[in-house]
Amino acid sequence: MSYGQGDLTPGGFGSGSEQSSYQNDVPKNDFPRLTRVVSSNIQKIQQNTNDITRMVEQLGSPTDSSDLRDRLSQRIHYTNQLAKDTARFLKNIKDMPPAYPSSEQRHRKTQIERLTGDFSDSLNRFQTVQRDAAAREKETLARVRAASASQDRAGDALIDISGGYSFHPNSRMQTQEQSQVSEAELQEIEERQAAIQQLEADIVDVNMIFKDLGAMVHEQGDMIDSIEAGVESAAENVTSGNQQLTKARASASSLRKKKFLCAILGLVLVAVLVIIIYFSVPKNN
């Protein structure tokens, strides 16, 4: 399976500038879109890892070729950039302000944990196949160098014991063919050395992503715990306030009843005093 360099379909790959421009269009505060892009990127990483695995299995085999190694290098490099973008998007999600109500924040927490876990698993598989590719390239490079050294020794056998060259009719043709083969092998050795260096650099990049991801997960956990504690505290304060308000209303109602009873009692006392005074005062005939 092969893809064109500008293919941006799932499982395909494009140039670094094209992909970066495409990924940079995602707003930092758009939670739904960020989560969709992260989920899509994780699927692409998984699909690319499967393709890379099939390519790595061909290294050192009869189907190994310069074109295969070029496509493998491009696919690994693109997937590496995709992983960097995905880590950046997860950090943007982490840095977003908390969502309210608390049920929405819990929903976001669940999504972030799922995406982070899936991303970590995808990175593990990707790094494993990266290391496998580097190991196979080193093994093949060692075989190519050994074959080249063997041909050099075969060429040296044309030299006469006295230090002169053997003038066999086919010796000049054999020497030219060996020279051409040596140049081709030298080019292959250089290509494989460059591929190994790029693979090792990409592996270091993925290690850095793992390190940042670990720190992000730790910070995310602390932040979410703090938010949940704040939300729970606010809810408790609201409940406590309602209880206090209910008590205040009950106290005010009780006070009004007491005042009303006192007023009635006062009126009764006044009425009694008036009656007593009325009947106690002598009446003139």
Buried (B, 14 or more C-beta within 10 A) or exposed (E): EEBEEEEBEEBBBBBBEBBEEEBEEBEEEBBEEBBEBBBEBBBBBBBBBEBBBEBBBBBBEEEBEEEBBEBBBBBBBBBBBBBBBBBBBBBBBBEBEBBEEBEEBBEBBEBBBEBBEBBBEBBEBBBEBBBBBBBBBBEBBEEBBEEBEEBEEEBEEBEEEEEEEEEEEEEEEEEEEBEEBBEEBEEBBEBBEEBBEBBBEBBEBBEEBBEBBEEBBEEBEEBBEEBBEEBEEEEEEEEEEEEEEEEEEEEEEEEEEEEEEEEEEEEEEEEEEEEEEEEEEEEEE
